[in-house]
Amino acid sequence: MTRQRAGLPSRLKTIFLHRAALWALLLVVLHQSMVASSAYFLTAAIEALQAGGPFQRPLLLYFLGMILPFVPGCLAYVAVCAWANAAHASVVRIFEQRYQGRPLLYRDSAWREKVESIVSRNTFSALSGYIHYLYGLASFSLNSLLSLLVIAYLLPAGIWQGYLVSVAAGAAVIGVFSPRVDRLSTAAQDNLARYGQVLGSLWANVTLGNPANLLHWRARARETGARYYHSLTALEWVKQASNGLLGLVTLIPSAYLIYQMVTAPRVEPALVAA
């Protein structure tokens, strides 16, 4: 009996090759493109207003750039949900095909409980969390890239260069923390599977009233439960530490450069608005 993990190409195919994944990507590109364009139209409207020219058209386009992104933004979350559903169905089919017609595995209770726990409880939450993470990462990356392009077009060189430094620093923080988040997430899922196996035997050990079995079950439940809760807490600490550091390295350099620009002796109001 072989228990090998699926190779990387198979796993990527299982997760990404779905129509809903393509729709989610297209919608997030549309959403972030519309959001980024609003800064350009706002700057154009302010410049036209200060020059005494017609400003209604760029102002209307600014409003549309702020309002219309809600449509692809909401639809993208629906597509992400459909993507997670399709990926989970693919994983279930993989398990079905891998263990079909293998009666010798039927008596392997430990392996059966692990597979059942993964398929029925853990797989969907893990896949859904991972896919929502990918969507959030794509949205953040596109927002940064498109905003950088607009800022580079509108503002003096120092500002967009500082923004580029912020984005690079943010990417470095993500790159440093991602491997540890991945390891801790895997450990938490493994601990959840073990804890689920122990909790699955609660009914028999509690209702039958056998003191020895009950004490043994309590000890196992405390041990596996403490390991699972500890792994979740450690994961959350690392995630929030990376979030805090990411916010600092993203905002502080740009904020300093913007402050330097807007407090300069000569500055144009339209650029301040941008």
C-alpha positions in Angstrom: 0.0 0.0 0.0 1.5 3.4 -1.0 0.5 6.6 0.6 2.3 9.2 -1.5 1.3 12.8 -1.7 0.1 14.2 -5.0 2.8 16.0 -6.9 2.9 19.8 -7.3 1.5 19.9 -10.8 -1.5 17.7 -9.7 -2.2 19.9 -6.7 -2.0 23.0 -8.8 -4.3 21.5 -11.4 -6.8 20.5 -8.7 -6.9 24.0 -7.3 -6.6 26.3 -10.3 -8.1 24.6 -13.4 -11.6 25.7 -12.9 -13.8 28.2 -14.8 -14.7 30.0 -11.6 -11.0 30.6 -10.9 -10.6 32.4 -14.3 -13.8 34.5 -13.6 -12.4 35.5 -10.1 -9.2 36.6 -11.7 -10.9 38.6 -14.4 -13.3 40.3 -12.0 -10.5 41.3 -9.5 -8.5 42.8 -12.4 -11.6 44.8 -13.5 -12.4 45.8 -9.9 -8.9 47.1 -9.2 -8.5 48.8 -12.6 -11.7 50.8 -11.9 -10.5 51.7 -8.4 -7.1 52.9 -9.7 -8.7 55.0 -12.4 -10.7 57.0 -9.9 -7.5 58.8 -8.7 -6.7 59.9 -12.2 -10.2 61.2 -12.9 -10.3 63.1 -9.5 -7.0 64.8 -10.3 -8.3 65.8 -13.8 -11.5 67.1 -12.3 -9.7 69.3 -9.7 -7.3 70.6 -12.4 -10.2 71.5 -14.7 -12.1 73.2 -11.8 -9.0 75.3 -10.8 -8.4 76.3 -14.4 -12.1 77.3 -14.8 -12.7 74.7 -17.5 -15.4 72.0 -17.8 -14.9 69.6 -15.0 -18.2 67.7 -15.1 -17.1 64.8 -17.3 -14.0 63.8 -15.2 -16.0 64.3 -12.0 -18.7 62.0 -13.3 -16.0 59.4 -14.3 -14.5 59.7 -10.8 -17.9 59.0 -9.3 -18.3 56.0 -11.6 -14.8 54.8 -10.7 -15.8 54.8 -7.0 -19.3 53.3 -7.4 -19.1 50.8 -10.2 -16.2 48.7 -8.6 -18.8 47.3 -6.1 -20.3 45.3 -8.9 -17.2 43.3 -10.0 -16.0 43.3 -6.4 -19.1 41.5 -5.1 -19.3 39.2 -8.1 -15.6 38.3 -7.5 -16.5 37.0 -4.1 -19.2 34.8 -5.6 -16.7 33.5 -8.1 -14.3 32.8 -5.3 -17.0 30.8 -3.5 -17.7 28.8 -6.7 -14.0 28.3 -7.1 -13.7 26.9 -3.6 -16.7 24.6 -4.2 -15.2 23.3 -7.5 -11.8 22.7 -5.9 -13.3 20.8 -3.0 -15.4 18.6 -5.4 -12.2 17.8 -7.3 -10.4 16.8 -4.1 -13.3 14.5 -3.1 -13.1 12.8 -6.6 -9.3 12.4 -6.1 -9.9 10.5 -2.8 -12.7 8.5 -4.3 -10.5 7.4 -7.2 -7.4 6.7 -5.1 -9.2 4.4 -2.6 -11.8 2.8 -4.9 -11.7 -1.0 -4.9 -9.1 -1.4 -2.1 -10.8 -3.7 0.4 -7.6 -4.3 2.4 -7.7 -0.7 3.5 -11.2 -1.1 5.0 -9.8 -2.6 8.3 -7.2 0.1 8.7 -9.3 2.2 11.2 -6.6 4.8 11.9 -6.1 5.6 8.2 -9.9 5.5 7.6 -10.6 8.0 10.3 -7.9 10.3 9.0 -9.2 10.2 5.4 -12.8 10.6 6.6 -11.8 13.6 8.8 -9.9 15.2 5.9 -12.6 14.7 3.3 -15.7 15.5 5.5 -14.4 18.3 7.7 -10.9 19.7 7.0 -10.6 19.8 3.3 -13.2 22.5 2.5 -12.1 24.9 5.3 -8.5 24.5 4.3 -9.1 25.0 0.6 -11.5 27.8 1.1 -9.1 29.6 3.3 -6.2 29.1 0.9 -8.3 30.3 -2.1 -9.5 33.4 -0.2 -5.9 34.1 0.7 -4.9 33.8 -3.0 -7.7 36.2 -3.9 -6.7 38.7 -1.3 -3.1 38.5 -2.4 -4.1 39.1 -6.0 -6.3 42.0 -5.1 -3.6 43.6 -2.9 -0.9 43.1 -5.6 -3.1 44.5 -8.4 -4.1 47.4 -6.2 -0.5 48.2 -5.5 0.6 47.8 -9.1 -2.2 49.8 -10.7 -2.0 52.5 -8.0 1.7 52.7 -8.6 1.1 53.3 -12.4 -1.4 56.0 -11.7 0.8 57.7 -9.2 3.9 57.5 -11.4 1.8 59.2 -14.2 0.4 62.0 -11.9 3.0 62.8 -9.3 6.6 63.8 -9.0 9.2 61.1 -9.2 10.0 61.0 -5.5 6.5 60.0 -4.5 6.1 57.0 -6.9 9.6 55.9 -6.1 8.8 56.0 -2.4 5.6 54.1 -3.1 7.7 51.5 -5.0 10.0 51.1 -2.1 6.9 50.5 0.2 5.5 47.9 -2.2 8.9 46.1 -2.4 9.3 46.2 1.4 5.7 44.8 1.7 6.6 42.0 -0.7 9.7 41.2 1.3 7.7 40.9 4.5 5.2 38.6 2.8 8.1 36.5 1.4 9.7 36.2 4.8 6.6 35.3 6.7 4.8 33.1 4.2 6.9 29.9 4.7 6.4 30.1 8.5 2.6 30.7 8.0 2.5 27.8 5.6 4.2 25.5 8.1 2.1 26.6 11.0 -1.1 26.2 8.9 -0.1 22.7 7.9 0.6 21.8 11.6 -2.7 23.3 12.7 -4.6 21.1 10.1 -2.7 18.0 11.2 -3.5 18.7 14.8 -7.1 19.3 14.0 -7.3 15.9 12.2 -5.8 14.2 15.3 -8.1 16.1 17.7 -11.1 15.3 15.5 -10.3 11.6 15.8 -10.2 11.8 19.6 -13.4 13.8 19.8 -15.1 11.3 17.5 -14.8 8.7 20.2 -16.4 10.9 22.9 -19.8 9.3 22.8 -18.6 5.8 23.5 -16.1 6.7 26.2 -18.5 9.0 28.1 -21.8 7.2 27.9 -20.6 3.6 28.7 -19.3 4.7 32.1 -16.0 2.8 32.1 -13.8 4.9 34.4 -10.5 3.6 32.9 -11.5 4.3 29.3 -12.9 7.7 30.3 -9.7 8.7 32.0 -7.6 7.5 29.1 -9.9 9.4 26.7 -9.7 12.6 28.8 -5.9 12.5 28.8 -5.8 12.0 25.0 -8.4 14.8 24.5 -6.4 17.2 26.7 -3.1 16.4 25.0 -4.4 16.6 21.4 -6.6 19.6 22.2 -3.8 21.6 23.8 -1.6 20.9 20.8 -4.3 22.0 18.4 -5.2 25.2 20.3 -1.5 26.1 20.7 -0.8 25.7 17.0 -3.8 28.0 16.2 -2.6 30.6 18.6 1.0 30.4 17.3 -0.4 30.8 13.7 -2.4 33.8 14.6 0.5 35.5 16.4 2.7 35.1 13.3 -0.1 36.2 10.9 -0.9 39.4 13.0 2.8 40.2 13.4 3.3 40.0 9.6 0.1 42.1 9.2 1.4 44.8 11.5 4.8 44.9 10.0 3.3 44.9 6.5 1.2 47.9 7.4 4.2 49.8 8.8 6.5 49.2 5.9 3.8 50.0 3.4 2.5 53.2 4.9 5.4 55.0 6.7 7.7 55.6 3.6 4.9 56.9 1.4 3.4 59.0 4.3 6.8 60.7 4.9 7.3 61.5 1.2 3.8 62.8 0.8 4.2 65.0 3.9 7.4 66.4 2.5 5.7 67.2 -0.8 2.5 68.8 0.5 4.5 71.0 3.0 6.9 72.3 0.3 6.8 76.0 -0.4 5.3 75.5 -3.9 2.8 72.7 -4.4 -0.1 72.3 -6.7 -3.5 71.6 -5.0 -4.4 69.0 -7.6 -1.3 67.0 -6.8 -2.1 67.2 -3.1 -5.6 65.8 -3.8 -4.1 62.9 -5.8 
